[in-house]
């Protein structure tokens, strides 16, 4: 994944930031992992200056943390972080769904339906990675259709931290089909332009993700290793 993002030219700094961010989301840089500046600079054939500047950006975003005399490491999302974050995201994404339902045009609803059809196909195939990627696209489109720059700003900022969990809740037994059912209800509300229902369904969808994460944690060690 990381080699697909360019580093050269006037956008080198932005390219390094984007590549590192993508590696964190894909867990190519695992939670808690220290960043090996020398290795990355050599691997990407760049000086350590733009790399260090990029690391500062990701520290400011909260995806990395600075350790005295050790450098930077990827943050780790704890159980209590998830318990605090998901209800906040439920409110924010619920509002996104509310505003999207009031503003979406027929072409927008068609785009949402196309993504939803991809979710159906991924679920039918049991392809968690494809489902996760398409789910992210769907939620991002709902956020864009809300067309509220302040809502966009805060939701985008916090969604990065949900992505650190990389859809782990989908591994909870029965969760994939439950998630799909939630999406069907959400899609129906959006298509009908029912803002209140869209907000309600989106909030329920986010809170169900938290419940699935907590259920996954409660599995016995043997069960947990089976789904991980």
C-alpha positions as CSV (number, residue, x, y, z in Angstrom):
1,X,0.0,0.0,0.0
2,X,2.6,2.5,1.0
3,X,4.6,2.3,-2.3
4,X,1.6,3.6,-4.2
5,X,1.8,7.0,-2.7
6,X,4.3,9.4,-4.4
7,X,7.0,11.2,-2.4
8,X,8.7,13.3,-5.0
9,X,8.1,16.8,-6.3
10,X,6.7,19.8,-4.6
11,X,4.3,17.6,-2.6
12,X,7.0,15.4,-1.0
13,X,6.1,16.5,2.5
14,X,2.5,15.8,2.0
15,X,3.4,12.5,0.3
16,X,5.4,11.4,3.3
17,X,2.6,12.3,5.6
18,X,0.1,10.4,3.5
19,X,2.2,7.3,3.2
20,X,2.9,7.1,6.9
21,X,-0.8,7.7,7.7
22,X,-1.8,4.9,5.2
23,X,0.7,2.5,6.8
24,X,-0.7,3.2,10.2
25,X,-4.3,2.6,9.1
26,X,-3.2,-0.6,7.3
27,X,-1.3,-1.7,10.4
28,X,1.9,-1.9,8.4
29,X,3.1,0.2,11.3
30,X,1.5,-1.6,14.2
31,X,0.0,0.0,17.3
32,X,2.8,0.7,19.7
33,X,5.5,0.3,17.1
34,X,8.4,2.7,17.2
35,X,9.1,4.5,13.9
36,X,12.5,3.5,12.5
37,X,13.5,6.8,10.8
38,X,16.7,5.6,9.4
39,X,15.2,2.5,7.8
40,X,12.3,4.4,6.2
41,X,14.5,7.2,4.9
42,X,16.8,4.6,3.3
43,X,13.8,2.6,2.0
44,X,12.2,5.6,0.4
45,X,15.5,7.3,-0.7
46,X,14.7,10.6,1.0
47,X,16.5,12.6,3.6
48,X,15.4,12.4,7.2
49,X,14.3,16.1,7.2
50,X,11.0,15.7,5.4
51,X,10.4,12.4,7.3
52,X,10.8,14.2,10.6
53,X,8.6,17.0,9.5
54,X,5.9,14.4,8.5
55,X,6.3,12.8,11.9
56,X,5.6,16.1,13.6
57,X,2.3,16.4,11.6
58,X,1.2,12.9,12.7
59,X,2.1,13.7,16.3
60,X,-0.1,16.8,16.1
61,X,-2.9,14.7,14.6
62,X,-2.6,12.2,17.5
63,X,-1.7,9.2,15.4
64,X,1.8,9.1,16.8
65,X,3.2,10.0,20.2
66,X,6.7,11.4,21.0
67,X,8.7,9.4,23.5
68,X,11.7,11.2,25.1
69,X,15.0,9.8,23.8
70,X,13.2,7.1,21.8
71,X,11.5,8.9,18.9
72,X,7.9,8.4,17.8
73,X,5.6,5.4,18.1
74,X,2.1,4.6,16.8
75,X,-0.6,5.2,19.4
76,X,-2.6,2.3,20.8
77,X,-6.4,2.5,21.2
78,X,-7.4,1.2,24.6
79,X,-10.8,-0.3,25.5
80,X,-11.7,2.9,27.4
81,X,-10.8,4.9,24.3
82,X,-13.3,3.0,22.3
83,X,-16.0,3.3,25.0
84,X,-15.5,7.1,25.0
85,X,-15.1,7.6,21.3
86,X,-17.9,5.6,19.7
87,X,-20.7,7.5,21.4
88,X,-19.2,10.8,20.3
89,X,-18.9,9.5,16.7
90,X,-22.5,8.2,16.9
91,X,-23.6,11.8,17.5
92,X,-21.4,13.3,14.8
93,X,-22.1,10.7,12.2
94,X,-25.8,10.7,13.1
95,X,-25.8,14.4,12.4
96,X,-24.0,13.8,9.1
97,X,-26.7,11.3,8.1
98,X,-29.5,13.8,9.1
99,X,-28.0,16.6,7.0
100,X,-27.2,14.2,4.1
101,X,-30.8,13.0,4.0
102,X,-32.0,16.6,3.6
103,X,-29.5,17.6,0.9
104,X,-28.8,14.5,-1.2
105,X,-29.8,14.6,-4.8
106,X,-30.9,11.6,-6.9
107,X,-27.4,11.1,-8.2
108,X,-26.1,11.2,-4.7
109,X,-28.5,8.5,-3.6
110,X,-27.5,6.4,-6.6
111,X,-23.8,6.7,-5.5
112,X,-24.8,5.5,-2.0
113,X,-26.8,2.6,-3.4
114,X,-23.8,1.5,-5.5
115,X,-21.6,1.5,-2.5
116,X,-24.3,-0.4,-0.5
117,X,-24.5,-3.0,-3.3
118,X,-20.7,-3.5,-2.9
119,X,-21.3,-4.0,0.8
120,X,-23.9,-6.7,0.0
121,X,-21.5,-8.5,-2.3
122,X,-18.6,-8.3,0.2
123,X,-20.8,-9.6,3.0
124,X,-22.1,-12.5,0.8
125,X,-18.5,-13.4,0.1
126,X,-17.5,-13.1,3.7
127,X,-14.7,-10.6,2.6
128,X,-14.1,-8.6,5.7
129,X,-11.4,-6.4,4.2
130,X,-13.6,-5.5,1.2
131,X,-16.5,-4.8,3.5
132,X,-14.4,-2.6,5.8
133,X,-13.0,-0.6,2.8
134,X,-16.4,-0.1,1.3
135,X,-18.0,0.8,4.6
136,X,-15.4,3.5,5.1
137,X,-16.2,4.9,1.6
138,X,-20.0,4.8,2.4
139,X,-19.6,6.7,5.7
140,X,-17.2,9.2,4.1
141,X,-19.7,9.9,1.3
142,X,-22.5,10.4,3.8
143,X,-20.2,12.9,5.6
144,X,-19.5,14.7,2.3
145,X,-23.1,14.9,1.4
146,X,-23.9,16.6,4.7
147,X,-22.0,19.5,3.1
148,X,-21.2,21.1,6.5
149,X,-17.6,22.2,6.7
150,X,-17.6,22.3,10.5
151,X,-19.1,18.9,10.9
152,X,-16.7,17.6,8.2
153,X,-13.7,19.0,10.1
154,X,-14.5,17.4,13.5
155,X,-15.8,14.1,12.1
156,X,-12.8,13.6,9.8
157,X,-10.5,14.3,12.7
158,X,-12.0,11.8,15.0
159,X,-12.7,9.2,12.3
160,X,-8.9,8.6,12.0
161,X,-9.0,7.0,15.5
162,X,-11.8,4.7,14.5
163,X,-9.7,3.6,11.6
164,X,-6.9,2.5,14.0
165,X,-9.2,-0.3,15.0
166,X,-9.5,-1.3,11.4
167,X,-13.0,-2.8,11.6
168,X,-12.0,-5.3,14.3
169,X,-15.6,-5.3,15.4
170,X,-16.6,-7.1,12.2
171,X,-14.8,-10.2,13.6
172,X,-17.3,-10.5,16.4
173,X,-19.5,-13.6,15.7
174,X,-22.6,-12.6,13.7
175,X,-21.5,-9.0,13.4
176,X,-21.0,-8.9,9.6
177,X,-24.7,-9.7,8.9
178,X,-25.9,-7.4,11.7
179,X,-23.8,-4.6,10.2
180,X,-25.3,-5.2,6.8
181,X,-28.8,-5.2,8.2
182,X,-28.1,-1.8,9.9
183,X,-26.8,-0.5,6.6
184,X,-30.0,-1.6,4.8
185,X,-32.1,0.4,7.3
186,X,-29.8,3.4,7.0
187,X,-29.8,3.2,3.2
188,X,-33.6,3.1,3.2
189,X,-33.9,6.2,5.4
190,X,-31.4,8.1,3.3
191,X,-33.2,7.2,0.1
192,X,-36.5,8.2,1.6
193,X,-35.1,11.6,2.7
194,X,-36.2,10.8,6.2
195,X,-33.6,12.8,8.1
196,X,-34.7,11.8,11.6
197,X,-34.7,8.1,10.8
198,X,-31.3,8.4,9.0
199,X,-29.8,10.1,12.2
200,X,-31.4,7.4,14.4
201,X,-30.1,4.5,12.3
202,X,-26.6,5.9,12.0
203,X,-26.3,6.4,15.7
204,X,-27.6,2.9,16.4
205,X,-25.1,1.6,13.8
206,X,-22.1,3.2,15.5
207,X,-23.2,2.1,19.0
208,X,-23.7,-1.5,17.7
209,X,-20.1,-1.4,16.6
210,X,-19.0,-0.5,20.1
211,X,-21.1,-3.3,21.5
212,X,-19.6,-5.8,19.1
213,X,-16.1,-4.7,20.1
214,X,-17.0,-5.2,23.8
215,X,-18.5,-8.6,23.0
216,X,-15.3,-9.6,21.1
217,X,-13.3,-8.7,24.2
218,X,-15.5,-11.0,26.4
219,X,-14.8,-14.1,24.3
220,X,-12.6,-16.8,25.8
221,X,-8.9,-16.8,24.7
222,X,-9.6,-19.7,22.4
223,X,-12.6,-18.0,20.8
224,X,-10.8,-14.7,20.4
225,X,-7.8,-16.4,18.7
226,X,-10.3,-18.0,16.3
227,X,-11.7,-14.7,15.1
228,X,-8.6,-12.6,15.2
